[in-house]
Amino acid sequence: MKAKNNYETDKDFPEILNEFPETYFPIDTFEGMQRDRDFWRDEYGQVLKENKVLREEIEVLKAEIKSLSSKRK
């Protein structure tokens, strides 16, 4: 698969191919499209929750680093 940026995604970034879950809903019907939409909505919601947790952890680590660096002075 050739991207616009001239990378061969399959060769250059094989880990990307494993990051996205596969759906097995036929999207040739309206109901199938709704199931697919709902699946991806839920996946996106989960990613947002994980992102929020990681951002909170980063802020805690930043505060710890700041505290430790002020103690060294």
PyMOL Python script that loads the backbone (N, CA, C, O; Angstrom):
from pymol import cmd

cmd.read_pdbstr("""\
ATOM      1  N   MET A   1       0.843  -1.169   0.000  1.00  0.00           N
ATOM      2  CA  MET A   1       0.000   0.000   0.000  1.00  0.00           C
ATOM      3  C   MET A   1       0.891   1.235   0.000  1.00  0.00           C
ATOM      4  O   MET A   1       1.660   1.444   0.939  1.00  0.00           O
ATOM      5  N   LYS A   2       0.797   2.039  -1.022  1.00  0.00           N
ATOM      6  CA  LYS A   2       1.625   3.226  -1.187  1.00  0.00           C
ATOM      7  C   LYS A   2       0.873   4.441  -0.672  1.00  0.00           C
ATOM      8  O   LYS A   2      -0.228   4.736  -1.136  1.00  0.00           O
ATOM      9  N   ALA A   3       1.464   5.146   0.287  1.00  0.00           N
ATOM     10  CA  ALA A   3       0.840   6.342   0.850  1.00  0.00           C
ATOM     11  C   ALA A   3       1.274   7.563   0.050  1.00  0.00           C
ATOM     12  O   ALA A   3       2.193   7.490  -0.766  1.00  0.00           O
ATOM     13  N   LYS A   4       0.608   8.679   0.292  1.00  0.00           N
ATOM     14  CA  LYS A   4       0.941   9.915  -0.410  1.00  0.00           C
ATOM     15  C   LYS A   4       2.355  10.386  -0.093  1.00  0.00           C
ATOM     16  O   LYS A   4       2.963  11.105  -0.887  1.00  0.00           O
ATOM     17  N   ASN A   5       2.883   9.984   1.063  1.00  0.00           N
ATOM     18  CA  ASN A   5       4.208  10.433   1.467  1.00  0.00           C
ATOM     19  C   ASN A   5       5.311   9.489   0.982  1.00  0.00           C
ATOM     20  O   ASN A   5       6.440   9.558   1.468  1.00  0.00           O
ATOM     21  N   ASN A   6       4.997   8.623   0.043  1.00  0.00           N
ATOM     22  CA  ASN A   6       5.943   7.704  -0.589  1.00  0.00           C
ATOM     23  C   ASN A   6       6.472   6.603   0.333  1.00  0.00           C
ATOM     24  O   ASN A   6       7.490   5.985   0.022  1.00  0.00           O
ATOM     25  N   TYR A   7       5.811   6.350   1.445  1.00  0.00           N
ATOM     26  CA  TYR A   7       6.176   5.223   2.291  1.00  0.00           C
ATOM     27  C   TYR A   7       5.422   3.999   1.836  1.00  0.00           C
ATOM     28  O   TYR A   7       4.273   4.084   1.402  1.00  0.00           O
ATOM     29  N   GLU A   8       6.072   2.872   1.937  1.00  0.00           N
ATOM     30  CA  GLU A   8       5.411   1.590   1.740  1.00  0.00           C
ATOM     31  C   GLU A   8       4.960   1.147   3.132  1.00  0.00           C
ATOM     32  O   GLU A   8       5.737   0.565   3.889  1.00  0.00           O
ATOM     33  N   THR A   9       3.707   1.427   3.458  1.00  0.00           N
ATOM     34  CA  THR A   9       3.223   1.182   4.811  1.00  0.00           C
ATOM     35  C   THR A   9       3.465  -0.251   5.247  1.00  0.00           C
ATOM     36  O   THR A   9       3.903  -0.488   6.373  1.00  0.00           O
ATOM     37  N   ASP A  10       3.189  -1.207   4.378  1.00  0.00           N
ATOM     38  CA  ASP A  10       3.363  -2.612   4.733  1.00  0.00           C
ATOM     39  C   ASP A  10       4.804  -2.932   5.107  1.00  0.00           C
ATOM     40  O   ASP A  10       5.052  -3.726   6.015  1.00  0.00           O
ATOM     41  N   LYS A  11       5.748  -2.319   4.412  1.00  0.00           N
ATOM     42  CA  LYS A  11       7.170  -2.601   4.650  1.00  0.00           C
ATOM     43  C   LYS A  11       7.770  -1.693   5.715  1.00  0.00           C
ATOM     44  O   LYS A  11       8.481  -2.157   6.606  1.00  0.00           O
ATOM     45  N   ASP A  12       7.481  -0.393   5.619  1.00  0.00           N
ATOM     46  CA  ASP A  12       8.131   0.577   6.491  1.00  0.00           C
ATOM     47  C   ASP A  12       7.549   0.636   7.893  1.00  0.00           C
ATOM     48  O   ASP A  12       8.266   0.922   8.852  1.00  0.00           O
ATOM     49  N   PHE A  13       6.261   0.370   8.022  1.00  0.00           N
ATOM     50  CA  PHE A  13       5.590   0.455   9.320  1.00  0.00           C
ATOM     51  C   PHE A  13       4.677  -0.751   9.532  1.00  0.00           C
ATOM     52  O   PHE A  13       3.463  -0.580   9.648  1.00  0.00           O
ATOM     53  N   PRO A  14       5.223  -1.951   9.586  1.00  0.00           N
ATOM     54  CA  PRO A  14       4.355  -3.133   9.695  1.00  0.00           C
ATOM     55  C   PRO A  14       3.548  -3.169  10.987  1.00  0.00           C
ATOM     56  O   PRO A  14       2.486  -3.790  11.038  1.00  0.00           O
ATOM     57  N   GLU A  15       4.048  -2.501  12.042  1.00  0.00           N
ATOM     58  CA  GLU A  15       3.320  -2.517  13.312  1.00  0.00           C
ATOM     59  C   GLU A  15       1.974  -1.798  13.211  1.00  0.00           C
ATOM     60  O   GLU A  15       1.064  -2.075  13.992  1.00  0.00           O
ATOM     61  N   ILE A  16       1.847  -0.886  12.261  1.00  0.00           N
ATOM     62  CA  ILE A  16       0.590  -0.157  12.090  1.00  0.00           C
ATOM     63  C   ILE A  16      -0.527  -1.117  11.686  1.00  0.00           C
ATOM     64  O   ILE A  16      -1.682  -0.935  12.074  1.00  0.00           O
ATOM     65  N   LEU A  17      -0.184  -2.113  10.924  1.00  0.00           N
ATOM     66  CA  LEU A  17      -1.202  -3.036  10.436  1.00  0.00           C
ATOM     67  C   LEU A  17      -1.854  -3.804  11.570  1.00  0.00           C
ATOM     68  O   LEU A  17      -2.987  -4.263  11.424  1.00  0.00           O
ATOM     69  N   ASN A  18      -1.168  -3.956  12.698  1.00  0.00           N
ATOM     70  CA  ASN A  18      -1.696  -4.723  13.820  1.00  0.00           C
ATOM     71  C   ASN A  18      -2.381  -3.850  14.859  1.00  0.00           C
ATOM     72  O   ASN A  18      -2.953  -4.378  15.813  1.00  0.00           O
ATOM     73  N   GLU A  19      -2.343  -2.535  14.707  1.00  0.00           N
ATOM     74  CA  GLU A  19      -2.897  -1.644  15.714  1.00  0.00           C
ATOM     75  C   GLU A  19      -4.404  -1.540  15.677  1.00  0.00           C
ATOM     76  O   GLU A  19      -5.025  -1.291  16.710  1.00  0.00           O
ATOM     77  N   PHE A  20      -5.003  -1.720  14.537  1.00  0.00           N
ATOM     78  CA  PHE A  20      -6.431  -1.501  14.400  1.00  0.00           C
ATOM     79  C   PHE A  20      -7.174  -2.823  14.451  1.00  0.00           C
ATOM     80  O   PHE A  20      -6.846  -3.751  13.712  1.00  0.00           O
ATOM     81  N   PRO A  21      -8.164  -2.914  15.310  1.00  0.00           N
ATOM     82  CA  PRO A  21      -8.947  -4.150  15.345  1.00  0.00           C
ATOM     83  C   PRO A  21      -9.759  -4.303  14.069  1.00  0.00           C
ATOM     84  O   PRO A  21     -10.171  -3.321  13.452  1.00  0.00           O
ATOM     85  N   GLU A  22      -9.975  -5.522  13.698  1.00  0.00           N
ATOM     86  CA  GLU A  22     -10.770  -5.778  12.503  1.00  0.00           C
ATOM     87  C   GLU A  22     -12.227  -5.944  12.902  1.00  0.00           C
ATOM     88  O   GLU A  22     -12.533  -6.521  13.946  1.00  0.00           O
ATOM     89  N   THR A  23     -13.097  -5.451  12.091  1.00  0.00           N
ATOM     90  CA  THR A  23     -14.517  -5.676  12.318  1.00  0.00           C
ATOM     91  C   THR A  23     -14.986  -6.731  11.339  1.00  0.00           C
ATOM     92  O   THR A  23     -14.470  -6.850  10.228  1.00  0.00           O
ATOM     93  N   TYR A  24     -15.960  -7.482  11.767  1.00  0.00           N
ATOM     94  CA  TYR A  24     -16.469  -8.546  10.911  1.00  0.00           C
ATOM     95  C   TYR A  24     -17.938  -8.311  10.571  1.00  0.00           C
ATOM     96  O   TYR A  24     -18.700  -9.247  10.326  1.00  0.00           O
ATOM     97  N   PHE A  25     -18.308  -7.037  10.563  1.00  0.00           N
ATOM     98  CA  PHE A  25     -19.677  -6.702  10.237  1.00  0.00           C
ATOM     99  C   PHE A  25     -19.775  -6.443   8.743  1.00  0.00           C
ATOM    100  O   PHE A  25     -18.993  -5.668   8.193  1.00  0.00           O
ATOM    101  N   PRO A  26     -20.717  -7.078   8.093  1.00  0.00           N
ATOM    102  CA  PRO A  26     -20.896  -6.754   6.671  1.00  0.00           C
ATOM    103  C   PRO A  26     -21.450  -5.339   6.568  1.00  0.00           C
ATOM    104  O   PRO A  26     -22.446  -5.013   7.213  1.00  0.00           O
ATOM    105  N   ILE A  27     -20.826  -4.519   5.784  1.00  0.00           N
ATOM    106  CA  ILE A  27     -21.291  -3.138   5.675  1.00  0.00           C
ATOM    107  C   ILE A  27     -22.035  -2.904   4.365  1.00  0.00           C
ATOM    108  O   ILE A  27     -22.109  -1.783   3.863  1.00  0.00           O
ATOM    109  N   ASP A  28     -22.574  -3.973   3.835  1.00  0.00           N
ATOM    110  CA  ASP A  28     -23.351  -3.833   2.609  1.00  0.00           C
ATOM    111  C   ASP A  28     -24.830  -3.604   2.897  1.00  0.00           C
ATOM    112  O   ASP A  28     -25.636  -3.489   1.973  1.00  0.00           O
ATOM    113  N   THR A  29     -25.188  -3.539   4.180  1.00  0.00           N
ATOM    114  CA  THR A  29     -26.559  -3.213   4.563  1.00  0.00           C
ATOM    115  C   THR A  29     -26.521  -2.031   5.529  1.00  0.00           C
ATOM    116  O   THR A  29     -25.480  -1.730   6.112  1.00  0.00           O
ATOM    117  N   PHE A  30     -27.644  -1.377   5.690  1.00  0.00           N
ATOM    118  CA  PHE A  30     -27.718  -0.249   6.609  1.00  0.00           C
ATOM    119  C   PHE A  30     -27.442  -0.703   8.038  1.00  0.00           C
ATOM    120  O   PHE A  30     -26.747  -0.014   8.785  1.00  0.00           O
ATOM    121  N   GLU A  31     -27.976  -1.849   8.419  1.00  0.00           N
ATOM    122  CA  GLU A  31     -27.757  -2.372   9.766  1.00  0.00           C
ATOM    123  C   GLU A  31     -26.277  -2.684   9.990  1.00  0.00           C
ATOM    124  O   GLU A  31     -25.740  -2.432  11.068  1.00  0.00           O
ATOM    125  N   GLY A  32     -25.632  -3.226   8.976  1.00  0.00           N
ATOM    126  CA  GLY A  32     -24.209  -3.508   9.073  1.00  0.00           C
ATOM    127  C   GLY A  32     -23.396  -2.242   9.242  1.00  0.00           C
ATOM    128  O   GLY A  32     -22.431  -2.206  10.006  1.00  0.00           O
ATOM    129  N   MET A  33     -23.791  -1.204   8.524  1.00  0.00           N
ATOM    130  CA  MET A  33     -23.102   0.081   8.655  1.00  0.00           C
ATOM    131  C   MET A  33     -23.311   0.665  10.049  1.00  0.00           C
ATOM    132  O   MET A  33     -22.395   1.263  10.613  1.00  0.00           O
ATOM    133  N   GLN A  34     -24.508   0.497  10.607  1.00  0.00           N
ATOM    134  CA  GLN A  34     -24.765   0.991  11.955  1.00  0.00           C
ATOM    135  C   GLN A  34     -23.922   0.235  12.978  1.00  0.00           C
ATOM    136  O   GLN A  34     -23.371   0.847  13.894  1.00  0.00           O
ATOM    137  N   ARG A  35     -23.814  -1.080  12.836  1.00  0.00           N
ATOM    138  CA  ARG A  35     -22.987  -1.876  13.760  1.00  0.00           C
ATOM    139  C   ARG A  35     -21.523  -1.473  13.658  1.00  0.00           C
ATOM    140  O   ARG A  35     -20.825  -1.357  14.666  1.00  0.00           O
ATOM    141  N   ASP A  36     -21.067  -1.261  12.422  1.00  0.00           N
ATOM    142  CA  ASP A  36     -19.677  -0.840  12.212  1.00  0.00           C
ATOM    143  C   ASP A  36     -19.443   0.536  12.840  1.00  0.00           C
ATOM    144  O   ASP A  36     -18.430   0.750  13.506  1.00  0.00           O
ATOM    145  N   ARG A  37     -20.365   1.455  12.633  1.00  0.00           N
ATOM    146  CA  ARG A  37     -20.277   2.793  13.222  1.00  0.00           C
ATOM    147  C   ARG A  37     -20.215   2.699  14.748  1.00  0.00           C
ATOM    148  O   ARG A  37     -19.381   3.346  15.382  1.00  0.00           O
ATOM    149  N   ASP A  38     -21.097   1.895  15.329  1.00  0.00           N
ATOM    150  CA  ASP A  38     -21.135   1.762  16.785  1.00  0.00           C
ATOM    151  C   ASP A  38     -19.839   1.150  17.319  1.00  0.00           C
ATOM    152  O   ASP A  38     -19.334   1.561  18.364  1.00  0.00           O
ATOM    153  N   PHE A  39     -19.314   0.176  16.600  1.00  0.00           N
ATOM    154  CA  PHE A  39     -18.051  -0.446  17.010  1.00  0.00           C
ATOM    155  C   PHE A  39     -16.936   0.589  17.068  1.00  0.00           C
ATOM    156  O   PHE A  39     -16.216   0.678  18.062  1.00  0.00           O
ATOM    157  N   TRP A  40     -16.794   1.374  15.997  1.00  0.00           N
ATOM    158  CA  TRP A  40     -15.718   2.355  15.949  1.00  0.00           C
ATOM    159  C   TRP A  40     -15.944   3.500  16.918  1.00  0.00           C
ATOM    160  O   TRP A  40     -14.981   4.061  17.441  1.00  0.00           O
ATOM    161  N   ARG A  41     -17.205   3.862  17.171  1.00  0.00           N
ATOM    162  CA  ARG A  41     -17.501   4.877  18.179  1.00  0.00           C
ATOM    163  C   ARG A  41     -17.020   4.400  19.547  1.00  0.00           C
ATOM    164  O   ARG A  41     -16.409   5.160  20.298  1.00  0.00           O
ATOM    165  N   ASP A  42     -17.300   3.136  19.866  1.00  0.00           N
ATOM    166  CA  ASP A  42     -16.877   2.575  21.148  1.00  0.00           C
ATOM    167  C   ASP A  42     -15.355   2.469  21.233  1.00  0.00           C
ATOM    168  O   ASP A  42     -14.768   2.742  22.280  1.00  0.00           O
ATOM    169  N   GLU A  43     -14.718   2.073  20.130  1.00  0.00           N
ATOM    170  CA  GLU A  43     -13.255   2.004  20.101  1.00  0.00           C
ATOM    171  C   GLU A  43     -12.649   3.385  20.353  1.00  0.00           C
ATOM    172  O   GLU A  43     -11.703   3.522  21.129  1.00  0.00           O
ATOM    173  N   TYR A  44     -13.192   4.389  19.703  1.00  0.00           N
ATOM    174  CA  TYR A  44     -12.701   5.759  19.862  1.00  0.00           C
ATOM    175  C   TYR A  44     -12.893   6.225  21.302  1.00  0.00           C
ATOM    176  O   TYR A  44     -12.007   6.860  21.875  1.00  0.00           O
ATOM    177  N   GLY A  45     -14.046   5.912  21.885  1.00  0.00           N
ATOM    178  CA  GLY A  45     -14.291   6.268  23.281  1.00  0.00           C
ATOM    179  C   GLY A  45     -13.273   5.634  24.207  1.00  0.00           C
ATOM    180  O   GLY A  45     -12.807   6.273  25.150  1.00  0.00           O
ATOM    181  N   GLN A  46     -12.924   4.385  23.950  1.00  0.00           N
ATOM    182  CA  GLN A  46     -11.930   3.696  24.773  1.00  0.00           C
ATOM    183  C   GLN A  46     -10.559   4.356  24.632  1.00  0.00           C
ATOM    184  O   GLN A  46      -9.843   4.524  25.619  1.00  0.00           O
ATOM    185  N   VAL A  47     -10.201   4.724  23.416  1.00  0.00           N
ATOM    186  CA  VAL A  47      -8.917   5.387  23.185  1.00  0.00           C
ATOM    187  C   VAL A  47      -8.880   6.736  23.905  1.00  0.00           C
ATOM    188  O   VAL A  47      -7.854   7.108  24.473  1.00  0.00           O
ATOM    189  N   LEU A  48      -9.996   7.468  23.882  1.00  0.00           N
ATOM    190  CA  LEU A  48     -10.050   8.741  24.593  1.00  0.00           C
ATOM    191  C   LEU A  48      -9.852   8.552  26.097  1.00  0.00           C
ATOM    192  O   LEU A  48      -9.153   9.338  26.737  1.00  0.00           O
ATOM    193  N   LYS A  49     -10.466   7.514  26.657  1.00  0.00           N
ATOM    194  CA  LYS A  49     -10.299   7.241  28.090  1.00  0.00           C
ATOM    195  C   LYS A  49      -8.851   6.901  28.406  1.00  0.00           C
ATOM    196  O   LYS A  49      -8.297   7.401  29.385  1.00  0.00           O
ATOM    197  N   GLU A  50      -8.231   6.053  27.587  1.00  0.00           N
ATOM    198  CA  GLU A  50      -6.832   5.686  27.798  1.00  0.00           C
ATOM    199  C   GLU A  50      -5.934   6.910  27.682  1.00  0.00           C
ATOM    200  O   GLU A  50      -4.990   7.068  28.456  1.00  0.00           O
ATOM    201  N   ASN A  51      -6.225   7.771  26.720  1.00  0.00           N
ATOM    202  CA  ASN A  51      -5.445   8.985  26.527  1.00  0.00           C
ATOM    203  C   ASN A  51      -5.544   9.882  27.752  1.00  0.00           C
ATOM    204  O   ASN A  51      -4.543  10.453  28.186  1.00  0.00           O
ATOM    205  N   LYS A  52      -6.737  10.011  28.312  1.00  0.00           N
ATOM    206  CA  LYS A  52      -6.939  10.848  29.497  1.00  0.00           C
ATOM    207  C   LYS A  52      -6.113  10.324  30.668  1.00  0.00           C
ATOM    208  O   LYS A  52      -5.471  11.097  31.379  1.00  0.00           O
ATOM    209  N   VAL A  53      -6.132   9.010  30.862  1.00  0.00           N
ATOM    210  CA  VAL A  53      -5.361   8.408  31.950  1.00  0.00           C
ATOM    211  C   VAL A  53      -3.869   8.674  31.749  1.00  0.00           C
ATOM    212  O   VAL A  53      -3.171   9.032  32.697  1.00  0.00           O
ATOM    213  N   LEU A  54      -3.385   8.504  30.532  1.00  0.00           N
ATOM    214  CA  LEU A  54      -1.965   8.731  30.252  1.00  0.00           C
ATOM    215  C   LEU A  54      -1.584  10.193  30.470  1.00  0.00           C
ATOM    216  O   LEU A  54      -0.516  10.482  31.010  1.00  0.00           O
ATOM    217  N   ARG A  55      -2.442  11.108  30.057  1.00  0.00           N
ATOM    218  CA  ARG A  55      -2.156  12.534  30.275  1.00  0.00           C
ATOM    219  C   ARG A  55      -2.105  12.866  31.762  1.00  0.00           C
ATOM    220  O   ARG A  55      -1.269  13.659  32.195  1.00  0.00           O
ATOM    221  N   GLU A  56      -2.996  12.263  32.542  1.00  0.00           N
ATOM    222  CA  GLU A  56      -2.983  12.483  33.989  1.00  0.00           C
ATOM    223  C   GLU A  56      -1.686  11.945  34.596  1.00  0.00           C
ATOM    224  O   GLU A  56      -1.084  12.585  35.459  1.00  0.00           O
ATOM    225  N   GLU A  57      -1.263  10.769  34.139  1.00  0.00           N
ATOM    226  CA  GLU A  57      -0.009  10.189  34.627  1.00  0.00           C
ATOM    227  C   GLU A  57       1.179  11.081  34.266  1.00  0.00           C
ATOM    228  O   GLU A  57       2.100  11.243  35.066  1.00  0.00           O
ATOM    229  N   ILE A  58       1.159  11.649  33.079  1.00  0.00           N
ATOM    230  CA  ILE A  58       2.238  12.551  32.657  1.00  0.00           C
ATOM    231  C   ILE A  58       2.300  13.766  33.569  1.00  0.00           C
ATOM    232  O   ILE A  58       3.385  14.192  33.964  1.00  0.00           O
ATOM    233  N   GLU A  59       1.141  14.326  33.905  1.00  0.00           N
ATOM    234  CA  GLU A  59       1.122  15.496  34.787  1.00  0.00           C
ATOM    235  C   GLU A  59       1.669  15.152  36.164  1.00  0.00           C
ATOM    236  O   GLU A  59       2.385  15.958  36.759  1.00  0.00           O
ATOM    237  N   VAL A  60       1.347  13.973  36.680  1.00  0.00           N
ATOM    238  CA  VAL A  60       1.879  13.537  37.974  1.00  0.00           C
ATOM    239  C   VAL A  60       3.397  13.399  37.892  1.00  0.00           C
ATOM    240  O   VAL A  60       4.115  13.835  38.792  1.00  0.00           O
ATOM    241  N   LEU A  61       3.877  12.795  36.817  1.00  0.00           N
ATOM    242  CA  LEU A  61       5.322  12.626  36.650  1.00  0.00           C
ATOM    243  C   LEU A  61       6.029  13.969  36.510  1.00  0.00           C
ATOM    244  O   LEU A  61       7.116  14.160  37.055  1.00  0.00           O
ATOM    245  N   LYS A  62       5.418  14.896  35.785  1.00  0.00           N
ATOM    246  CA  LYS A  62       6.011  16.227  35.664  1.00  0.00           C
ATOM    247  C   LYS A  62       6.135  16.892  37.033  1.00  0.00           C
ATOM    248  O   LYS A  62       7.153  17.513  37.337  1.00  0.00           O
ATOM    249  N   ALA A  63       5.097  16.758  37.854  1.00  0.00           N
ATOM    250  CA  ALA A  63       5.131  17.344  39.196  1.00  0.00           C
ATOM    251  C   ALA A  63       6.219  16.695  40.042  1.00  0.00           C
ATOM    252  O   ALA A  63       6.912  17.381  40.793  1.00  0.00           O
ATOM    253  N   GLU A  64       6.373  15.397  39.930  1.00  0.00           N
ATOM    254  CA  GLU A  64       7.419  14.685  40.676  1.00  0.00           C
ATOM    255  C   GLU A  64       8.800  15.137  40.221  1.00  0.00           C
ATOM    256  O   GLU A  64       9.690  15.349  41.045  1.00  0.00           O
ATOM    257  N   ILE A  65       8.980  15.284  38.929  1.00  0.00           N
ATOM    258  CA  ILE A  65      10.274  15.729  38.397  1.00  0.00           C
ATOM    259  C   ILE A  65      10.583  17.131  38.889  1.00  0.00           C
ATOM    260  O   ILE A  65      11.709  17.419  39.294  1.00  0.00           O
ATOM    261  N   LYS A  66       9.594  17.995  38.855  1.00  0.00           N
ATOM    262  CA  LYS A  66       9.783  19.368  39.318  1.00  0.00           C
ATOM    263  C   LYS A  66      10.144  19.385  40.802  1.00  0.00           C
ATOM    264  O   LYS A  66      11.017  20.141  41.228  1.00  0.00           O
ATOM    265  N   SER A  67       9.472  18.556  41.576  1.00  0.00           N
ATOM    266  CA  SER A  67       9.749  18.470  43.014  1.00  0.00           C
ATOM    267  C   SER A  67      11.164  17.969  43.269  1.00  0.00           C
ATOM    268  O   SER A  67      11.881  18.509  44.110  1.00  0.00           O
ATOM    269  N   LEU A  68      11.557  16.939  42.542  1.00  0.00           N
ATOM    270  CA  LEU A  68      12.902  16.385  42.724  1.00  0.00           C
ATOM    271  C   LEU A  68      13.988  17.351  42.275  1.00  0.00           C
ATOM    272  O   LEU A  68      15.036  17.459  42.912  1.00  0.00           O
ATOM    273  N   SER A  69      13.730  18.055  41.170  1.00  0.00           N
ATOM    274  CA  SER A  69      14.745  18.979  40.694  1.00  0.00           C
ATOM    275  C   SER A  69      14.884  20.174  41.640  1.00  0.00           C
ATOM    276  O   SER A  69      15.980  20.718  41.776  1.00  0.00           O
ATOM    277  N   SER A  70      13.811  20.588  42.289  1.00  0.00           N
ATOM    278  CA  SER A  70      13.913  21.698  43.250  1.00  0.00           C
ATOM    279  C   SER A  70      14.642  21.267  44.518  1.00  0.00           C
ATOM    280  O   SER A  70      15.262  22.100  45.179  1.00  0.00           O
ATOM    281  N   LYS A  71      14.583  20.004  44.864  1.00  0.00           N
ATOM    282  CA  LYS A  71      15.279  19.479  46.042  1.00  0.00           C
ATOM    283  C   LYS A  71      16.779  19.393  45.802  1.00  0.00           C
ATOM    284  O   LYS A  71      17.563  19.492  46.745  1.00  0.00           O
ATOM    285  N   ARG A  72      17.186  19.208  44.543  1.00  0.00           N
ATOM    286  CA  ARG A  72      18.613  19.082  44.216  1.00  0.00           C
ATOM    287  C   ARG A  72      19.326  20.413  44.326  1.00  0.00           C
ATOM    288  O   ARG A  72      20.545  20.445  44.494  1.00  0.00           O
ATOM    289  N   LYS A  73      18.599  21.505  44.236  1.00  0.00           N
ATOM    290  CA  LYS A  73      19.236  22.822  44.229  1.00  0.00           C
ATOM    291  C   LYS A  73      19.656  23.239  45.589  1.00  0.00           C
ATOM    292  O   LYS A  73      20.209  24.326  45.759  1.00  0.00           O
TER     293      LYS A  73
END
""", "prot")
cmd.dss("prot")
cmd.show_as("cartoon", "prot")
cmd.util.cbc("prot")
cmd.orient("prot")
